[in-house]
Amino acid sequence: MNERRPDTRWLALLAATILMLYLCWEMLRPFLQVVIWSALVAILFYPAHRFILARVRRPAPAAALSLLLVIVVVIAPIAFVTTAVVNEMANMAQWLQNTILALRADPEAARSLQAALDSARQYVDVDQVANPEKLAPYVQQVSRLLLSKSAGFVGGLVGGLMSLAFTLFTLFYLFRDGEAIGARLPAILPLDRARSEALLERTRTTITACVYGVLVIAIIQGMLGGVMFAILGLPSALLWGVVMTILATIPMAGAAVIWAPAAAILVVAGSYTKAAVLFGWGLLVISTVDNFLRPRLVSDRANLHPLFIFFSVLGGLRAFGIVGLLIGPVVLAITIALLEVLFADPAAARPATAGAPPDAAARPAGRTI
C-alpha cells in the first residue's frame, strides 16, 4: 500500500493539472481570436517596434508608439473600408434594379443583350432565366440579403469595438514584454533548446510568409481591381475591391471571378472600350501581381502548395469565420514547421550563429511542403 501512494499522488496531481488546464481553456476560449490576432500583429510589427525601442529606450513608451503605428497602418484603414462597404451594400440593391431597367431601356444594350441571349438559347432556357417576372424575386432576395448583411455589420459594432479594445490591450503588453516572453518560451517548450529556438524562428517565418503570401498580395490585387472599377465609373468600386480581395485569398478562385464577368457585362452594355480596358488590366496587371510579388515577398522555404492553401483558407473560414482567411494558412504552416522541427536533426535545427547566414542556419532539415 505504501508503494502505491506515490503513484496515487502523481495521478491526483496529473488529474488536478488537467482540470486546471481545462478551466483555463474555458476562460480563455471566448478571447481566443483576440489572442491570435494580437500575437500575429505583434510578430508582424515587432521589427518596427524594435526600431522604435532602439530610439526611445523605454519599453512602455515604445510599446505605446508601436500601438499607435498599428492603429494608423491597420485599424484606421480597416475601419474606413468597413464603414464605406456597409454604406455601399445598403445601396447595392437599388443599383441592381436600376441596372436591369437601364439595360432593357437602352436600344443598343438591348440589341447586344438579345444577341447574347440568342447565342445562349441553344444551351439554356434563357426565356425562363431572362423573364422579368421570374427574375424579380431573385433581385428582391439579393436586396434583402445585402440589407440583412448591412444590419448585421451594424449590429455587431459593439462586439467588434470590445474585441478591438481587448486586442489593443493585449498588443501593448506583447510589445512591452515581448523580449522577456520570447526569452522564456524555449525553456517552456518540451524540447531541447536547439529545437525550441528553431521552432520559434520557423513559426515567426511562416507567419510572416503567410501574411505576405496570402493577405498582402490579395489586398494589392483587390486595390488594383477597385481602382480600375472607380476609374471606369463602375458602381460600388470599393465594395467590389473588397470582394476581389477576399476571393484573391482563395486559390483557383481569385479576383478574376469579379473583373471577368464585369468586363462581359460592359460588352453586353455596349461599352466596348471600358470592357477592353478592364479585361486587359485584369489579365495583364491583376493576374500577374501574384507571380511577380510572391517570389520577392515570400521565401521558398516558408511557401505552401496552392492546394494546401485552398483547403486551409476554406477550413479556416469554416472554423474561425472571416479571420480564418489568415489563421487557416498560418495554422497549417505552423503545423508543418512543428513536424519539421520535431523530426529534424538537432544539429540542423540549431539557430543562426555569428557569421552564418540566418536563413541557412535556422532552416530545419526536411522538405517544406
N, C-alpha and C positions, 0 to 999 in steps of 0.2 A: 504494500500500500504506500509506503514511504517513497519507493522508487517511482511510483506513478504520479506523485504530487508535482514534480517539476513539469511533466508533460501536461498535467491538468492546468497548471498556472500559465504555461505557454499558450495552450489552446484558448484559455479565457482571455489572455492579453490579445491574441490574434482576433478573437471574436469582437472584443471591445474596439480594437483598431478598425476593423471592417465596419462596425456600426458607426463609429465616429466619421469615417470617410464617407459613408453613405449619407449621414446627416449633413456633412459639409457640402456634398454634391447637391442635395436637395436645397440647401440655402443658396448656393451659387448658380444653380441651373437657370433661374429667371434672368440672371445677368451674364449668361454665357456669351451672347452676341456682343455685349458691351466689352467684355474682357478680350474677346477675339479681335474685335475692331481696334481696341486700344493697343493691343500687342502688335498688330500688323502696322498700324500707323507709326507706332514708336520705332519699330525696326526700320521702316522706310525713311523716317525723318531723323534717325539717330546720327547719320553723318552731319547733317545740318546742325543738330544740337551740339555735337562735339565741336564744330566750328564756332558756334556761339559761346560755348562754355570756355573755350580757349581764350576768348577775349574778355568775357565778363568775369571769369574766375570765381564765380559764386554759384553753387548748384541751384538754389531756389530762384534767383532772378533769371538765370539761364533757362531753367525749365519754363518759367513764365513767358519768356521771349519765344521759345520754341513752340509753346502752346499757341501764342498769338500768330506765329507763322503758319501753323496748321489751320487756324481759323481763317486766315486770309487766303491761303492757297487752296484749301479743300472745302471747308464748311461753307464759307460765303458763296462760292460759285455753285455748290450743290443746292443751297437754299434758293438762290436766284433762279436756277434752272427749274427746280421743282415747282416754285410758285408760277413761273411762266408756263410750264407744261400743264398745270392744273387749269389755268385760265384758257389755254388753247383747247384742252379736252372739252371744256364746257361749251366751246363754240364749234367743235368739230361736227356735231350732229346737224346743225343748221347748214354748215358748209356742204355736207354730203348731199342734202336735199337740193340745195341751190345748184350744185354742180350737175346733178342729174337733169334738172329742169333746163339749165343752160345748154347742155349738150343736145337735148331734144329740140330746143328752140332755134339753135344755130343751124342754118341750112347746110353750110359746109361741113360742120361737125356731124350733122345728121347723115349726110351722104357718106362720109368716111365710116361712121358707125354702122350704117346699113351695109356697106361693102364688107366690113369685117364680119358682120353677122351672117351675111350670105356665104362667106367663106367657111365660117364655123358651123353652118347649118348641117353640113354633111357629117359632122362628128357628134354634135349635141343638139338637143331640142331647144334652140335658142328662143323660140316663141314663148316657151314656158319661163325661161330664165329672164328674158328682157321684158316680160309683161309687167307694166307699171303696177297693176293691181296685185300681182304676186310679189313684186319687188318691194313695195311699200312696207309690208310687215317686217321684212328684214332690215330695212333702213331704220324703222322705228326701234327694232331690237338693238341695233348698233347704237342708236341715240341714247336709249335707256342705259346700255352698258357703259357708255362714256360718262354719262351723268352720274351713274352709281359709283364709278371709279373715282370721279372727282370728289363726290361726297365722302368716299372712304378715305381719300387723302386728307381732306379737311378734318374728318372725324378722328383720324389718328395723329393729329398735330400735337395734342397734349402728350401722348405717349412718346412721340418722337422727340419732343423737347426734353422730356425726362431722361430718355436714353442718351441724348446728346450731352446733357449735364453730367451724367454718370461717366460717359466716355471721356469728357474733358477732365473730370476729376481724376480718373484713373491715369490718363495720359500724363498729367502733371507729375504724379509720383513715379511713373515709369521713366520719365525724362530725368527727374531729380535723382532717383536712386538706381538708375539703370546699370551703372558701373558695378555697384555692390551686388545687385541681383545677378548680373552676368558672371561675376566672380564666384558666387556661391553655387550656381547651377551645376557645374561639373562635379562638385562633391555630393550633390543630392542625387544625381542620376545613378542608377545601379550598374554602372560600367566603370572600367578603368578610366583614368583621367585622359589618356590619349583619345580613346573612342568617344568620351563625353565631349571633349572640346571639338573633335571632328564633327560630331553630330550637330552641335550647336552652330558651328560655322556652316555646315551643309544646309541646315534649316534656314538660316538667315539668307543664304544664297538662293535657295529655291523659292522662298517667299518673294524676294526681290525680283527674281526671274519671272515668276508667275504674274506678278503685278505688271511688270513691263511687257511681258509677252502676251498677256490676255487683256488686261484692263486699259493700259495706256494706249496700245495700238488700236483697240476698239474705240476709245474716246476720240483719237485722231481721225479715224475713219468716219465716225458719226459727225464730228465737227465739219469735215470736208463735205460730207453729203448735205448737212444742214445749211452750210454757207451757200452751196450751189443752188439749193432749193430757194433760199432767200434771194439770191441774185436773179434767178429766173422768175421771181414773183409768184412762186407756188405757195399755197396757203399752209399755215401751220408748219413752217420750216423748222422751228425749234423742236416741236413735238416729233416730227419725223426724224430729225437728227438724233434725238434720244432713243427712238425705236431702232434706228440703224446701229447705234452704239451697243444696245442690248443684243441685237442679232449678230453683231460682229464678234461677240464673245463666244458664239457657238460655231464650231467648225461645221462645214458643209451647209451652213445657212448663210451668214454674212450679210453685209449691207446691201448686196445686190437684190435681196428679196424685196427691198423697198424701191431702190432707184430704177431697177429694170422695169417693173410694172408702171412706175411713174412716167418713164420715157415712152412706154407703149400708149399710155393714156394721152400723152401730149400728141402723139402721132394721130390717134383717133380724133382728137380735138382739132387737128389741122395745124398745130404749132410745130412744124417740121424742124425749124431752126433750133427751137428750145429742146426738142426731143434729141436732135443730133448732139447738141452741146452737153446735155445731161448724160446721154449714153457714152459719149467719148470721155467725159470727166469720170464717170463711174468705172469705165473699163480701163482707162489709162492711168488714173490717179488713185481713186479709192481702192481699187482691187490690187494695185501694186504696192500700196503702203506696207502691207504685211510682209511681202517678200523683201522689201528694201530695208525696213526698220528692224525686223526681228533679228537678223544676224548681228546688228550693231547694238541692240538693247539687251539681248538675252544670250548668255554664254551657252555653248553647246552642251556642256555637262549638266546644266540645270533645265534643259528643254524637255518637253513632254511630247509624245506622239499625238498627232491630232485626234486619233480615235480615243485615246485616254482622256484628252481634254474634253471631247464631246460628251462622254459619259459622266465625267466629273462635274462638268457645268450643269448638265441636266439633273444629276443626282444632288448636287449642291442646291439647286433651285428647289427641288422637292423637299430636301431636309431642312434648309435654313431660310427659304424664301429668296428675295431678291439679293440678299447678301451672299447667297450661295454661288452667285456668278463668280465671285472671287475666292470664297472659302473652299469651294469644291476642288478646284485645281491645286490650291495650297495644301489641303489635307492630303490629297493624293501624292503630291510632290514630297511632302514631309514623310509620308509612309514609305515611299521608295527610298528616300535618304536614310531613314531608320534601318531598313533592311540592308542597305548597302554598308552602313557603318557596323551593324551587328555581325555581318558575315565577312567583313574586310579583315585584312591582316593588320594587327595593331600598329606595326611599324609604318604601314602605308597610310594609316588613319591619323598619324601624328600631325598636328597642325604645323603651320608655317614656322620656319626658323629664320634667324637673321641671315641675310644674304641669299635666301632662296625665294623664288617667286611664290607669293602666297597662293596663287591659283593651283600651282603644281603640287605644293606641299599639303594643301588642305584637301586635295582630291582623294576620296577613298577609293580603295580597289573595287573592282567590279564594274559592270557596264550600266550606264544610265539609260533608262528606258525613254 
